[in-house]
Amino acid sequence: MTKIMAVNAGSSSLKFQLFNMPEETVITSGVIERIGFEDGIFTIKVNGEKVKTVCPIKDHTVAVNMLLKALVDHKIVASYDEIDACGHRVVQGGPYFDDSCIVDEDSEAKVEELNELAPLHNPANLIGMRAFREALPKAKHVFVFDTAFHATMDEERYLYALPYEYYTKHQVRKYGAHGTSHKYVSGRAIEMLGNPQHSKVIVCHLGNGASLSAVKDGVCVDTSMGFTPLAGVMMGTRSGDVDPSVLPYVMRKENLTINEMLDVLNKKSGMLGVSGISSDSRDIENAYYDGNEEAIRTSKLYARIVSKYIGSYFVELGGVDAIAFTAGLGENAAYLRTLIVDDIKEAMGVEIDEALNGVRSGDDRIISTDNSKVKVMIIPTNEEVMIARDTVRLLNL
């Protein structure tokens, strides 16, 4: 039996699952949330029970060391040597990777080179990998790229209306992100539709980072993130799409450098920037129900931007069979799902059952009414099992 650690290090979180493969049974799992906050949250399952710790978690290196120490402290593994391999999520594969790959000197250098295309993620992905590699010297490691699922987009969808030489010389194009999640969730949505020969699915991966994808017959047609994970819909701290002329205007007014402006777009915008409250949707939700005007404005803007993408993908796909919500907000923020569906229900004939929408559950489920023309689903993403599968495949374990 092979033990595989699947690692999903996001911009402010680190999810993990330790699998027995190829059975895909989970030995333990957990999540480290609010990395970079004083009230970081570390949750790990021990004998089926969640053990939760709230403490400052300075960065991803601290998070990884906490996780590895917990595995031994809770006797989940007797020693690190029991872990045969680790699969690591990497957001940006750029032009180099259209599939997962074994970590070696060349692939590691290329992932680092692509840091500027995913400044909040690739560095965190590398920090996670290197910390695990140091702690697990006998284990093998695999990179699993978020961009790989979107490699099926045709050029009319991935090109920008810029001088073509920027693409040929500098590979400036849409790459997308969250592909591992979009692949898993769209596949589950198709299963829940009864595995029809043809299917049209819109996946809404709404977390601290957020993206949508249009998936036809299991193949990605389009996605909302672009050259970097900064493009597309509004996110926790990222702006999403903005008129490019805004940037030099604000830079002149605020006396900002290019790097300072990018820092604003990546780390000080989105929910945090609009609300002035927090980048964490749970804080926004609490303030929303308290009647806070900034939280209400932020939530309505967020829903409107997401609904516009759903509408455009409805046209691109020539209709839609299912809309699947996933990731932190998508799975848990019932009020945001309501706001989003309210924006599209008249045009698309979508209805959700508010009683079903309000149920908190870790199960895949349909929350639309019987009269809805489109199935609305909540499908908890499982990027980790996809990472474990690719790790086994590439290492022939």
N, C-alpha and C positions, 0 to 999 in steps of 0.2 A: 504494500500500500504506500502511495506516494503522498507526502505532505507538501502542499503548495500554499504559500502566503500571497494573497492578492492584496495589493496596496493601491489605494486610490487617494492620493494626496492632492486636495484642491487648494484654492487660494486661502481659505480660512478653516479648512477641515482636513481630517485624515480618516478615511474609512478603511477597515481591514477585515478580511476573513481568512481563516486558516482552514483549508480544505483537505479531506482525504480524496484523492483522485485515483481512478477516473469516476468513482462513485458520486462525486460532487456533494458528499456529506460535509456539513460544516462542523468543525471541531470547536471553534470559538469565533466570535465576531465582535465588532464594536466600532465605535466612532469617537474621534477626538474633535470637538467642536469649539468654535470661538477661539481659534489659535490667534495669538496676538492680543488677546484680551486678558484682563485681570481675573475675570470669572470664566476661565476656560473650563470645558466639561469633558471628562474622560469617562467613557462608558464601555465596559467589557462584560461579555457573558461568561459566567463561571457556573458550571453545572446547571445550565439553563436559566440561571438567575442573573439579572443585570446588576453589576456593581458599578456605582457611579461616584466619581470624585470631582469636586469643583475646586479648582486652584488656578493660579496664574500659569499660563502656558505661553512662554515668550515667543517661541518660533517652532518650525517644523522639526528641528534637531531635537529639541526638548521633548516634543510629542512622540517621536520615534523611540527615544530612550525610555520614556514612560511605558510605552507599549511592550517593548521587549522585556523590560524588568517585570512587568505584570505577568507575562506568560510563564516565567519561572516561579515567581512568588505564589501564583495561584495553582502551581503544579499542572498547568496545561501541557507543558512540555518539561521533560526532565533536564534537557539541555538543548541548546540551539541547533546541535547537530542533527536533530530529528527533522528539521525543516530542509527539504531537498532543494527547493527553488522558490524564488520570489518573482512575481509578475508585477510590473510597475506601470501604472497609467502615466502616459505622457500626452500632454495636450496637443503639442504642435510637432508634426512630422515634416512639415514643409514639402519641398519638392523631392526630398530624399526617400521618404518611406510611404508606400501604399499598402504595407502590411506590417504586422508586428515583427520584431527582430530580437536576436540574442544580444545581450549587452557585451560589447567589447570596446576596445580603445577607440575604434573608428566611429561606432554608433554613438558612444558617449560624447565624443567631440562634436559630432553633428547636432546632437540634441542641445548641447551647450551653445553652439553657434546659433541655434534657432531661438535662444532666450529672448531676443529683441522682438520676436513675433508673438510671444506669449509671456510678457514680463512678470505677470502675477503667478504663472503656473509652471512653466518649464524649470525655472530655478527651484521651486518647491519640489517638483517631481524628482529632480536630480539630487537635492538634499536628502529626500526620502530614500532614494536608491542607494546613495553612498553610505548613509547611516546603517541601512540594513546590510550592505555588503561588508562593512567594517565589522559588524556584530556577527555576521554569518559567513565567515570566510570560506566554508566548504560548500555553500549553496551556490547554485547558478541563478542568473538573473535575466529577465526578459523585459523589453520595452513594448508596451501595447499603446498604440497611438490613437488619439481621439479623432484625428483627421482621416484615418484610413477608410471609414465607412462612407465618407463624403467624396471619395476619389471617383465615384461613378457619375458625378455631375458633368454635364456637357459644357462646352466652352461658352455658350451663350448665357450660362448661369454663373460660371465662375470668373469670367472676365469682367474687368472694370472698364468704363468708358474713358480711359486714359490713353496716352500714346502707347501703341502696341509694343514699342521697344522696351517699355518698363516691364512688361511681362517677359519678353524674350531675354532681356539682359539681367533683370533683377527678380524674376519670378513673382512679380506683384500680381496677385489674383486672390480669389476667395478660396480658403481652405476649410473653413468651418471648424467646429470643435464638438465635444461631448458625443463623438461618434459611437463610442462603445455603449453608452447609454441609449442613444437613438436606435442602434442596431438591436439591442436586447428588447427595448420596450415596443418597438414596431413589430418585432417577431412575436411577442406575447399578444399584442393587439390582434394580429392576424389569426393566431390560434383561438382567441376569444371570439372572433368573427366566424369561426368554424372552418378555418383553413380554406377559404375560397380560392379558386384558380386566379382570380384577379382581385386586387384590393387597393384601396386608397386611404392612407393613414396620415394624420398630422400629429406629430409628437411634440408636446410642450414640456421641455425639460427646464423647469423653473426652480432654480436654487439661488445661492448667492451669485453664481454665474448662471446665465439663462440663455437658452437657444431653442429654436423651433426647427423642425425638419418636415419636408414633404416626401413621403415614401410611397412609391407605386410598385405593387407586386414585390415588396420586400427590398426594393432598390432605392437608394437615396436619389431624389431628383433635385432638391434644393435645400438650403439651410440658411439660417439667419446670421450666424457669425461669419466673419469675413477673412481678410488677410490676417487679422489677429482676433482674439476673443473679446476685443473692445467693441466690435460692430454688432448691429442687430438691435435687440430689445433692451429696455432699461433693466439694470441689474442692481445688486447690493451696493456696490461702490462705483460701478462702471456706467458710463453715460449711454452706451448704445449709439445708434446713428445720430449724428449731429451735422448740420450744415457746415462744411469745412471753412467757410468764410467767417464763422463765429470765432474760430481759433486765433487767427492773427489780430482780430478786433479786440478780443479779451486780453491777448498778450500785450498789446499796446496800452490798453487801459490800465491793466494791473501790473505792467512792467515785468512780465514773466518770460523766462527762457522756454525753448522748445521742450526741454526735459521737465521743467516745472509744469508746463501746460499738460503734457502727457500724464504727469502725476495726478493732476486735477481730474483728468478724464478717467483714469484707471482707479484711483483710490479715494476721490473726494466727491464723486458725482453719484448718479443713480439714486437709489432710495435715501442714502445718507445725505447727498447734496440737496435734493429737493425737500426732504423733510426737516433736515437739521436735527433729527432725533437719533437715528441709528442706521447702520447697514443691515442689521438683523431684522428680518421680516416679523419675527415674534414681537419685537419691541414696537414695530409699526402697527401690528395688529392690535396690541393692547391699547395703544394710543387711539387707534381708529374707533374702537368700541367705547373709549372714553369721550368721544366726540371731538378729538383734537383736529383742528382745521388742517394743519400741515400733514397729518397722517391721512386724512380723507383725501386731500389733494394728491398726495403721493400715490395712494392706492388706485384712484381713478385714472391717473395718468398711466400708471403701470398697466392696468387692465386694457386701456384704450390702445396702447402701443402693441401689446400682445394680440389683441383682436384684429388689428390691421394686418398683421402677418398671417393670422389664420385665414382671413379673407383672401389675401393674395394667393395663398397656397391652395385654397379651395378652387380658385380659377386655374392655377397651374396644373392641378391634378384633374381638372374637369369634373369636380365633385369630390365628396369625401364620405367614406364609410364610418370612420371612427376618429375621434379626437382623444388622445391619451395624455393625461397629465402625470408628470413624474417629478422626482427630486424634492428637495425640502419644502418649497412653497407649493409646488404642484400637488404633492401628496397630502400636505397638512393644512394649507391655508384655504379653508372652505369659503371664506368671505371673498377671496380673490377669484376663485373659480366661479362664484356667483356673478361677480362684476364682469368677468371676461365673457361668460355665456350670455349675460344680459346685452352685451354689445353686439353679439352676432346672431341672437335668436331670431330676430325678425327676418334677416336676409337668408339665413341658412336653415330655419325651421328646427333649431336645436332647443331642447328643453331638458332641464335637469330636475330630478326629484330632490327637493331640499332636505327631506328627511334622510335620504341616502347620502347626500352630499355632506351632511353634518356628522356622519359616523366616522370616528377615528378607528382605523384598522390598518394592519400591515398586509392585508390580502389584496390581490387583484380583484377589481370589482367594476361593475357598470353602474353609473349613477344617473343616467338619462331615463326619462319616462318612456313608457311603451309608445307614446305618440311622437316621440322625437324622430326626426328624419335622419339624424346622425347619432350613432352610439357615442356616449361620453364615458370615458374610462379613467380610473385611477390605477396605475400600475407602478408599484414601488420598483424603482430601477435596481438592477443587480449587475452593475458594471464588474463587480468582483468575480462573479462566476464566468463572465466572458474573458476576463483577464486570466483566470486559472485555466480555462480551456485552451487559450492560445499558448500559455506557458508550457502545458503538457504537449501540445501539438509540435511546437518548435524544438523542444528538447527531447522529443521522442521518449517521454517518460511513461 
